[in-house]
Amino acid sequence: MEKLSDGVRRITEGYGADIVIDAMGGEILSEALGTLSIGGSLTTLGYAAGRKATIDVTDLIWKRASMKSFSLFSQPAEVWTTAWNLIFQLLQSGAVKPIVAKTFPLAQAADALRYLVEGRPLRQGRPHNLTAFCESGMDTNEEVQDRCSGRLPKCGA
């Protein structure tokens, strides 16, 4: 199975990732740190895969990289609104085009997280992956992308 760092290096032709947003934590955080480019930045904001991680400090030092944390829950409501509006604009404009590896109904949220942690959905020929789930369920990658872009109503709408 391809390691995360190998997949990112392959996709970026050896360059690495300028920005990594890690919502998983645990050992995935340490692997994600290894994908950074020179001067790259990792922001961690979750710990679904674990609250503790061991990192290789040379991934920070040699790459002159940085690492910081972010908690959306500690932000005021207007920050939430601004962030979501920006995210939806990026999705609707096509500036951000998520590629969905697999979808899960909300009742299978634990399976979705397990898939991300254990299944490592980064595969050759697929630049990046998101796993989406909602209460009504989504059957196809196209349907998920239509919902993200606003062409279909949001889950539960």
C-alpha positions in Angstrom: 0.0 0.0 0.0 1.3 3.5 -0.9 2.4 5.6 2.0 0.9 9.1 2.3 4.2 10.8 1.8 5.0 8.7 -1.3 1.6 9.5 -2.7 2.0 13.3 -2.2 5.5 13.3 -3.6 4.3 11.3 -6.6 1.3 13.6 -7.2 3.4 16.8 -6.7 6.4 15.5 -8.7 8.6 15.5 -5.6 7.6 19.0 -4.5 5.4 18.2 -1.5 2.5 20.0 0.0 2.6 23.8 0.8 -0.3 23.5 3.2 -1.7 20.5 5.1 -4.8 20.7 7.1 -5.0 17.7 9.4 -8.4 16.8 10.9 -7.4 13.3 12.0 -4.5 13.6 14.5 -2.7 10.5 15.8 -0.1 8.9 13.6 -1.7 10.5 10.5 -0.5 13.9 11.8 3.0 12.6 11.8 2.7 11.2 8.3 1.1 14.4 7.1 4.0 16.4 8.5 6.3 14.4 6.3 4.5 15.5 3.2 5.3 19.2 3.6 7.4 21.1 1.0 10.2 23.5 2.0 8.5 26.3 4.0 5.2 24.3 4.2 2.7 24.7 7.0 0.6 22.1 8.8 -2.5 23.1 10.7 -4.0 20.5 13.0 -7.6 20.8 14.0 -8.8 17.4 15.0 -7.9 14.1 16.7 -10.3 11.5 15.5 -7.4 9.1 14.9 -5.9 9.9 18.3 -4.9 12.7 20.6 -1.2 11.8 20.7 1.3 11.7 17.9 5.0 11.2 17.6 6.6 13.5 15.1 10.0 13.6 13.4 11.3 17.1 14.2 13.5 17.0 11.1 10.4 17.3 9.1 10.0 20.8 10.6 13.7 21.8 10.9 15.1 20.7 7.6 12.1 22.0 5.6 11.9 25.2 7.6 8.2 24.2 8.0 5.7 25.3 10.6 3.0 23.6 12.6 0.0 25.2 14.3 -3.3 24.3 15.8 -6.8 25.7 15.2 -10.1 25.3 17.0 -13.2 26.4 15.1 -15.3 25.8 18.2 -13.4 28.7 20.0 -14.2 31.2 17.2 -17.0 33.7 17.4 -20.1 33.0 15.2 -19.1 35.6 12.6 -15.9 33.7 12.0 -17.9 30.5 11.4 -20.2 32.3 8.9 -17.3 33.9 7.1 -15.4 30.6 6.8 -18.4 28.7 5.5 -19.3 31.4 3.0 -15.7 31.3 1.7 -15.6 27.5 1.5 -18.9 27.4 -0.4 -17.8 30.1 -2.8 -14.6 28.2 -3.6 -16.6 25.0 -4.2 -19.3 26.7 -6.3 -16.7 28.6 -8.4 -14.8 25.4 -9.1 -11.6 26.7 -7.6 -11.8 23.7 -5.2 -12.9 20.5 -6.8 -13.1 17.7 -4.3 -12.6 14.2 -5.5 -14.6 11.7 -3.4 -13.1 8.2 -2.9 -16.1 6.7 -1.1 -19.3 7.8 0.6 -21.0 6.5 3.7 -24.5 7.1 5.2 -24.3 9.0 8.5 -25.2 5.8 10.4 -21.8 4.5 9.2 -19.7 7.5 10.4 -17.5 5.2 12.4 -16.8 3.1 9.3 -16.0 6.2 7.4 -13.4 7.3 9.9 -12.0 3.7 10.0 -11.7 3.9 6.2 -9.7 7.1 6.4 -7.4 5.8 9.2 -6.9 2.2 8.1 -7.8 2.2 4.4 -5.6 5.2 3.5 -7.7 6.2 0.4 -4.7 7.9 -1.4 -4.3 5.8 -4.5 -2.4 6.2 -7.8 -4.3 8.4 -10.3 -6.4 10.0 -7.6 -4.9 13.4 -6.6 -6.8 13.7 -3.3 -9.8 12.2 -1.6 -12.5 13.3 0.7 -14.9 10.9 2.4 -18.4 12.3 2.7 -21.4 11.1 4.5 -24.9 12.4 5.2 -28.1 11.2 6.7 -29.8 10.6 3.4 -26.7 8.8 1.9 -25.1 9.6 -1.4 -24.7 7.0 -4.1 -22.1 8.4 -6.5 -19.1 10.6 -6.5 -20.9 12.9 -9.0 -23.8 13.3 -6.6 -21.4 14.3 -3.8 -19.6 16.8 -6.1 -23.0 18.2 -7.2 -23.9 18.8 -3.5 -20.6 20.4 -2.7 -20.9 22.7 -5.7 -24.4 23.7 -4.9 -26.0 22.1 -8.0 -28.0 19.8 -5.7 -29.4 20.8 -2.3 -27.3 20.1 0.8 -28.0 16.9 2.7 -31.1 17.1 4.7 -32.3 20.3 2.9 
